[in-house]
Amino acid sequence: MKLSVLSRFRGSLLGALIAEAKVFETLCVSKIPPMQSNQALIEWGKIAVMGVQSIISQGTLDTDDWLNRQKQLYPLPHAIEESSPSAIISVLPVALFFHDNPVKLRENLLKSINLWQNEPIIRDGALAIGYAIAQALGETLNLITLIEQTICFLGNTKTPVPQYLLKVNNLVEQGAGLEEANNELNREQKPPAAIALAFYCFLSTPHDFRLAVERGTQIVGTHGLTSVLTAAISGAYNSNISIPLTWRSTTTNKARDRIHRVSTKWGMNNQAEMLELAECLFAVWAGMYQITLNNQEFSQKAAISTPDVIRLT
């Protein structure tokens, strides 16, 4: 079944949010204070949402506007002051918006991650995750060659990220289980581990969003980042219809509280607002002239099109 690009936008953004809620649930079951253990995820999730809002408002990536939103609406988070692999979450809106143009994708992924972090490993992680999401959105993701293509997209780099990705490729080809992959990739719990394990969780169960994300939540030492990154890729690949209804349900007090708390921390009232953001971001990408978000209208440039392509003038 061919999935729409809109459903993939929804799947990636909502998937990341729902995965964070699952991390929250797992920490609660483990009796670990969730809002302390995954504070970086929370802060960077909020920055990502601001990025979506900025692109919708400006019609493209405007780093000055994005930074001003962060300064005006949200005091400089502690996580930004330190090297944090969770910063990779911030580039999610950029990967979605520029997914159909590899040159602009790379250029704007670098521009956005450098706005917040300048650590080479985090830079390469943002490029790798962003590229995987873009491939999924364009229905050009080849499960067999994704790792090879991702390494090519990284270009010449001295970080260990390519080596970690090659290990993922070998583990998937060998049919290695989660425990073996975790032992191999997360031995020293270094930043590339969360990135590599997100690729492993997705590639080992590419058509099962639920299983991929659940496996990601079992990874110790990545503070939930593996789960959220896995969900962003798998959501883009399988769309929002792949997200289990039981995970999105608000019919029980526990589920409603879990999703509400994470949504609030990310700067929204509920998951419906995330879907609205995804729809508006898609509309801007598609060249829609006028967008309404939270009862506020944004006028965009007119769109021109050639076969199978829509782009802003």
Helices and strands as residue ranges (DSSP letters): H 5-29, H 34-37, H 39-58, H 63-73, G 78-81, G 85-91, H 92-97, H 102-116, H 120-137, H 146-154, H 161-174, H 178-185, H 191-204, H 209-217, H 225-238, G 240-242, H 245-248, H 253-265, H 271-286, E 290-293, E 296-299, E 303-306, E 309-312
